[in-house]
Amino acid sequence: MSRDAVGAALVAYGRELEAAGAAQVGESFSRSEAADALLKSDPNAFLIAVLFTQGIPAERAWSAPYALKERLGHLDLHRLACEPDAVIQAVQAAPMLHRFKNTLPRWISAAATRVLDEYGGDASRIWAPGSHVLEVTERLAAFSGIGRKKSVMAVEILIRHFDAELQGRECGQVAYDVQVRRVFLRTGLVEHDSVEAVESAARRYCPSSPGTLDLATWLVGRETCRPKTPLCDVCRLGDVCPRLVRLNVEGVGATR
């Protein structure tokens, strides 16, 4: 099987997901209508959700802003910034919203402060229409708890699902997380596990919008190209993949 065939199959899957305006997990983010509605109606909630996308299941991460609002009774940025103890208590109350029980509250309060100070209290100004993909990636990455990996993921979600009018899609990328890395290795798209190798491969197979491969690859990794007992026979790439299943990666990636 050729690398080009694998690349073409991933691009096709990615285009399919874009055409459907895919969220993250199937047609939704959290599998909760109320939690998804909050993400769609409140840009600040979306930003907070991005903070949670690490080290916990995707559905749980994306539902966290709704749960946080339920516990606090608000997502008012001024109060999130100025009442850190309340944020800590809300995150740590059973069941805890995240296993990073001390770090997440600090990230939330810091994010609220930055949005108030730099974006007039409206996170959507981070990805204002006409902004360049690289600018938005850098703006998001500047938030404590986001960084490049999460910001790359978030930019693709904003374009694909929220129809953000950003320039420079040819400069987008795939998030270098554990699912993406594993799929790129096992399909032979890369020969070694590095940010440079993965990003170069994404540009090669989808030069007009490398980020198109992001969700497609992540879903393949999550659903079929599993670390153990991969489901090659039912995988979207099963007919073209060389099935190098002996290859694996370690580490915790963004959970989307």
NORFEN-V907537 format. One record per pair of residues at least 6 apart in sequence whose C-alpha atoms are under 8 Angstrom apart, sorted by the first residue. I is the first residue (numbers start at 1). GAP is how many residues later the second one is. If there is no record, write none. Layout:
{{I:GAP} {I:GAP}}
//
This chain:
{{1:239} {1:240} {1:241} {2:238} {2:239} {2:240} {3:184} {3:185} {3:186} {4:201} {5:235} {6:181} {6:183} {6:231} {6:234} {6:235} {7:182} {7:198} {8:197} {9:227} {9:228} {9:231} {10:203} {10:206} {10:207} {10:227} {11:194} {11:195} {11:201} {11:202} {11:205} {13:200} {13:203} {14:198} {14:199} {14:200} {14:201} {14:202} {15:197} {17:198} {17:199} {18:142} {18:143} {18:194} {21:139} {21:140} {21:141} {22:6} {22:138} {22:139} {23:6} {23:134} {23:137} {23:138} {24:191} {24:232} {25:6} {25:33} {25:34} {28:8} {29:7} {29:29} {29:30} {29:33} {29:34} {30:6} {30:28} {30:29} {30:30} {30:31} {30:32} {30:33} {31:28} {32:31} {34:32} {35:27} {35:28} {35:29} {35:30} {35:31} {35:32} {36:26} {36:27} {38:7} {38:27} {38:28} {39:6} {39:7} {39:10} {39:26} {40:6} {40:122} {43:79} {43:80} {43:81} {44:78} {44:79} {44:80} {45:20} {45:21} {45:30} {46:19} {47:76} {48:17} {48:60} {48:63} {49:12} {49:13} {49:14} {49:15} {49:16} {50:11} {50:12} {50:96} {50:100} {50:104} {50:206} {51:53} {51:56} {51:57} {51:94} {51:95} {52:9} {52:10} {52:12} {52:46} {52:52} {53:8} {53:9} {53:97} {53:201} {53:202} {53:203} {54:7} {54:198} {54:199} {54:200} {54:201} {54:202} {55:44} {55:197} {55:198} {55:199} {55:200} {56:42} {56:43} {56:199} {57:198} {58:197} {58:198} {60:37} {61:37} {61:194} {61:195} {62:194} {64:33} {67:30} {68:7} {68:22} {68:23} {68:29} {69:6} {71:19} {72:14} {72:15} {72:18} {77:35} {77:36} {77:39} {77:44} {78:34} {78:35} {78:38} {80:7} {80:28} {80:29} {80:32} {81:27} {81:28} {81:29} {81:30} {81:31} {81:32} {82:27} {84:21} {84:22} {84:25} {87:18} {87:21} {87:22} {88:13} {88:14} {88:17} {88:18} {91:6} {91:7} {91:10} {91:13} {91:14} {92:6} {92:9} {98:6} {104:41} {107:36} {107:37} {107:38} {110:33} {110:34} {111:32} {111:33} {112:9} {114:29} {115:6} {115:7} {115:8} {116:6} {119:6} {119:7} {126:10} {126:13} {126:14} {127:9} {127:37} {127:39} {128:36} {128:37} {128:38} {129:35} {129:36} {129:37} {130:35} {130:36} {130:37} {131:34} {131:35} {131:36} {132:34} {132:35} {132:36} {133:22} {133:33} {133:34} {133:35} {133:36} {133:38} {133:39} {134:34} {134:37} {134:38} {136:19} {137:11} {137:14} {137:15} {137:18} {138:10} {138:13} {140:6} {140:7} {140:8} {140:11} {141:6} {141:7} {141:9} {141:10} {148:27} {149:26} {149:27} {149:28} {149:105} {150:25} {150:104} {152:20} {152:21} {152:22} {152:23} {153:21} {153:22} {153:61} {153:103} {156:16} {156:55} {156:56} {156:58} {158:6} {159:6} {159:7} {169:39} {169:40} {169:41} {169:42} {170:37} {170:38} {170:39} {170:40} {171:38} {171:39} {172:37} {172:38} {172:39} {173:26} {173:29} {173:30} {173:36} {173:37} {173:38} {173:39} {173:41} {174:6} {174:24} {174:25} {174:28} {174:36} {174:37} {174:38} {174:39} {174:40} {175:39} {176:19} {176:22} {176:77} {177:75} {177:76} {177:77} {178:71} {178:72} {178:73} {178:74} {178:75} {178:76} {179:38} {179:39} {179:40} {179:41} {179:42} {179:43} {179:74} {180:34} {180:37} {180:38} {180:41} {181:12} {181:17} {181:68} {182:39} {182:43} {182:45} {182:65} {182:66} {182:67} {183:34} {183:37} {183:38} {183:42} {184:6} {184:14} {184:33} {185:6} {185:7} {185:8} {185:59} {185:62} {185:63} {186:55} {186:56} {186:57} {186:58} {186:59} {186:60} {186:61} {186:62} {187:54} {187:55} {187:56} {187:57} {188:53} {188:54} {188:56} {189:9} {189:12} {190:7} {190:8} {190:11} {191:6} {193:56} {202:8} {202:9} {202:11} {203:6} {203:7} {206:6} {206:7} {220:15} {220:16} {224:6} {224:7} {224:8} {224:10} {224:11} {225:6} {225:7} {225:10} {227:21} {230:15} {232:6} {232:11}}
//
